[in-house]
Amino acid sequence: MRRIEVGGEPPSAVTVGAGLLGRVRLPQRHVALIHPADLPPAFVKTARAALSPAVTVSVPPRDGCKTLAVYADVLSRLAAANLPRDGAVVGLGGGAATDLAGFVAATYLRGVAFYALPTTLLGMVDAAVGGKTGVNLPEGKNLVGAFHPPGAVWCDVDTLRTLPPAVFREGAAEAYKHGLIADPSLLPRVLSPEFRPGGTGLEETLADAIAVKAGVVRRDPTEQGERAHLNFGHTLAHALEAHTHHAIPHGEAVAYGMHYAARLSLALGGADLTGHTLAFLRWQRPAPLPNLTFDDLWPYMARDKKADAGGVRFVLLRELGQPYLGRVPEDVLRRQFARWQEEVSGEWGVVSGEG
Ligand SMILES: [Zn+2]
């Protein structure tokens, strides 16, 4: 078991280990438990036995729960159950469920305590740490929300055993990203055969990947500077997601985006890290991209990060573990897009014995 301090006021921590779900104890007597409807029933049963919630709310799976309608419905359920000001909201599930639960906690009775029990790799490495909570609007993702850091996060690695292998590999993109921007020792460990549910390398690697984000959030809790580095690979990723109406899962879009950002970093005089980003793509084996042109994605990239005459703001790497914010001119973006597309088009192939 590993404990990672996130800091904040009051200070919070992330605990990573096996069998945590049944051992969670909270200081609050009145608890609301929020979970997606498709979560394995055993997880809900175990968490309910540990927390004795006054109210349990099942919400639509994945981003289906991040709507104003579901948000309003959950608030009503809490009010009907008379959850008091000194109560707590617990989010159990993937990143969408913990984002919604956090936003409910941030706003119900002007704010109650919030705890997260993420059950996906993406939720553990990214969503549950950092205090960003919110829901989507028809006009775009995460347009409504609040900073409301959880009082504590418990990452029970046993819950990852039920994830389909492709979903586990998708979530690994953010852990690999933390390796590229801050802790290069993570790179071979994420690609190792022991980084898998039940593998011997899982707990330590996961904890070290979470520690990277916890450190950045501790130093820059409200995203004034350094925290932007966590967006490495995300400018192209957001463009791919928007253009395909989210047909591409986030972690796969990030894997494609990291390779593009590595190409741009090299073009602007940084070290050649494209071997690392290609190695991750070969390991992850994302779904093949649809036919795309630079001009399909350009409007989203120009909007995603403030673009001006000097180009689009991108998180780039000077070297492994040395990120910086740079401006990339449109002609460089265009030329490197062609190189990138050549390298990422086609099938990634399937490694036998796994899938
Ligand atoms: Zn991300």
Boltz pocket constraint, residues with backbone or C-beta under 6 A from the ligand:
constraints:
  - pocket:
      binder: B
      contacts: [[A, 126], [A, 174], [A, 230], [A, 234], [A, 250], [A, 254]]
      max_distance: 6.0
